[in-house]
Amino acid sequence: MNMLGWVSLALADSSSAPLVGIMPFGCCCIFYVLLILFALVAKAFWIWMIIDVATNEPGEDQNKIVWLLVVIFTSFIGAAIYYFVRRPERQRKYGR
């Protein structure tokens, strides 16, 4: 329904005019707020994984540098891979 349809619907029934006029805008706002919240949580998770790699990954071989580069350059996806694949292995092996 185009904008004129929303206006004519709102004018036809004055009791629902405020609700009909706000509904499309409210749904978009909720979507954008959720999108922004997800982006903030993803960015915080990414920073947490960068700090975790830099401080807890043993530096015996090149694993620390490789994992740091993977997490930095692949952002949220690399941080999730590190969190679910490497971090549990590191905690079992080194206890940190």
C-alpha positions as CSV (number, residue, x, y, z in Angstrom):
1,M,0.0,0.0,0.0
2,N,1.4,3.3,-1.0
3,M,1.4,6.5,1.2
4,L,-1.8,7.8,-0.3
5,G,-3.5,4.5,0.7
6,W,-2.3,4.9,4.3
7,V,-3.6,8.5,4.4
8,S,-7.0,7.6,2.9
9,L,-7.3,4.7,5.3
10,A,-6.5,7.0,8.2
11,L,-9.0,9.6,7.1
12,A,-11.7,7.0,6.6
13,D,-11.6,5.8,10.2
14,S,-10.6,8.6,12.6
15,S,-10.4,6.2,15.6
16,S,-7.5,4.3,14.2
17,A,-5.8,7.2,12.5
18,P,-2.9,7.6,15.0
19,L,-2.3,3.8,15.0
20,V,-2.3,3.5,11.2
21,G,0.0,6.5,10.8
22,I,2.5,5.3,13.3
23,M,2.6,1.6,12.5
24,P,4.9,1.6,9.4
25,F,7.3,4.1,11.1
26,G,7.3,2.1,14.4
27,C,8.2,-1.2,12.7
28,C,11.1,0.4,10.9
29,C,12.4,2.0,14.1
30,I,12.3,-1.2,16.0
31,F,14.2,-3.0,13.2
32,Y,16.9,-0.3,13.1
33,V,17.2,-0.3,16.9
34,L,17.7,-4.0,16.9
35,L,20.2,-3.8,14.0
36,I,22.2,-1.1,15.9
37,L,22.1,-3.2,19.1
38,F,23.4,-6.2,17.2
39,A,26.2,-4.2,15.6
40,L,27.2,-2.9,19.1
41,V,27.2,-6.4,20.6
42,A,29.2,-7.7,17.6
43,K,31.8,-4.9,17.9
44,A,32.2,-5.5,21.6
45,F,32.6,-9.3,21.0
46,W,35.2,-8.6,18.3
47,I,37.2,-6.3,20.6
48,W,36.9,-8.9,23.4
49,M,38.3,-11.6,21.2
50,I,41.2,-9.4,20.0
51,I,42.1,-8.8,23.6
52,D,41.7,-12.5,24.4
53,V,44.0,-13.5,21.6
54,A,46.6,-10.9,22.4
55,T,46.8,-11.7,26.1
56,N,46.0,-15.4,26.5
57,E,47.2,-17.1,23.3
58,P,50.7,-18.7,23.9
59,G,53.4,-17.2,21.7
60,E,55.5,-20.3,21.2
61,D,55.0,-20.4,17.5
62,Q,53.2,-18.2,14.9
63,N,49.7,-19.2,16.2
64,K,49.2,-16.0,18.2
65,I,50.0,-13.7,15.2
66,V,47.9,-15.8,12.8
67,W,44.9,-15.8,15.1
68,L,45.3,-12.1,15.8
69,L,45.3,-11.4,12.0
70,V,42.4,-13.7,11.4
71,V,40.3,-12.0,14.1
72,I,41.2,-8.5,13.1
73,F,40.7,-8.9,9.3
74,T,37.6,-11.0,9.4
75,S,35.8,-9.1,12.1
76,F,32.8,-10.8,13.7
77,I,33.1,-14.0,11.7
78,G,36.8,-14.5,12.6
79,A,36.0,-13.7,16.3
80,A,33.2,-16.3,16.3
81,I,35.5,-18.9,14.7
82,Y,38.2,-18.2,17.3
83,Y,35.7,-18.3,20.1
84,F,34.1,-21.6,19.1
85,V,37.2,-23.4,17.6
86,R,40.4,-22.2,19.1
87,R,39.5,-20.8,22.5
88,P,38.1,-24.1,24.0
89,E,41.2,-26.0,22.6
90,R,43.5,-23.4,24.2
91,Q,41.7,-23.6,27.5
92,R,41.9,-27.4,27.6
93,K,45.6,-27.5,26.6
94,Y,46.9,-24.5,28.6
95,G,44.2,-23.8,31.2
96,R,43.8,-20.2,30.3
